[in-house]
Amino acid sequence: MDAVLVSVIVPIYCVEKYLDKCVESIVNQTYKNLEIILVDDGSPDNCPIMCDVWAEKDSRIKVIHKENGGVSSARNAALAIASGEYIGFVDGDDYIEPNMFETLLREHIANCCQLTVCGIFFNGNSICFSDKEIINSATATERLFDYKKYQSFNGWSCNKLFNSEIIHHNTLTFDESIAYCEDVLFVYQYIKYIDKVLLLNVPLYYYVYREDACTVKKNYKNDTDVLELIDYFLGDTMNSKQVRLQIINWAVRSWITASRNYIIEKQEKEAYIQSRKRIQRHIFSIVSSDYHTIKTKTACIIIAFCPHVLRLLIELKEKI
């Protein structure tokens, strides 16, 4: 196993406070045969210099300096030069357990899987699978959209080990035209080409929540990006009825958010119109599902048939 090279891709932008801890957690891995690719995505702070300093310290580190293009662009730049048999991702403001890649790789090879997933520490809480389990691609696709029961599977790319041959042979890249849920799309497309996924009931990745992070900042364009992604997922004829139903369950939060952003904040009217149409189209599936709370079902009914009531209820709640 020690002869196997693992490429670890780290997109970096404005994370100088966190970068040393991140890179240190990678270079100190118990598994040593790593190719560590630091991608400076045009960061305006001290990150470019810090990357170069790390490269001088450790010969396993390669640095890419590029114009800012977003996290997907940064990951793609690294994928283009990655030479490892396996690929892992770590965000520049996060860090990992010392044995993360040793554990992922050992289990990945021993179980002859094409994707291995571990749990995550999120805001101090462990989000993890209850049991170690091997599932097929159809089950993996369904669980990808079940954010309640399988949150640790979810769309994150950073708690997973991928086969580079599958990525390169099928020309898989991160979609640079979207800035939200790009991980979900990448993992979804990757799963299409595999048949065995291993879920590990151990958390090995530390997700650092930042108020100033791109995924936290309110960006109304995200509404449109997610709607287009949902349509893409639902339009995939390869998905079973059960997978389609789970995608609808996953989509409800985004449809409600887009509707609220327009009804209350007058943002992205077209996203609201499209969301309302989709809620109306799938209202029976939504209200008949055990997946949603009464509150969520009520919100969907109001958005679908009398959205002005939602505005009044929210305004009333804010005044109380």
Secondary structure, 3 states (H helix, E strand, C coil): CCCCCEEEEEEECCCHHHHHHHHHHHHCCCCCCEEEEEEEECCCCCHHHHHHHHHHHCCCEEEEEECCCCHHHHHHHHHCCCCCCEEEECCCCCEECCCHHHHHHHHHHHCCCCEEEEEEEECCEEECCCCCEEECHHHHHHHHCCCCCCCCCCCCCCCEEEEHHHHHHCCCCCCCCCCCCHHHHHHHHHHCCCCCEEEEEEEEEEECCCCCCCCCCCCCHHHHHHHHHHHHHHCCCCCCHHHHHHHHHHHHHHHHHHHHHHHHHCCCHHHHHHHHHHHHHCHHHHHCCCCCCHHHHHHHHHHHHCHHHHHHHHHHHHHC
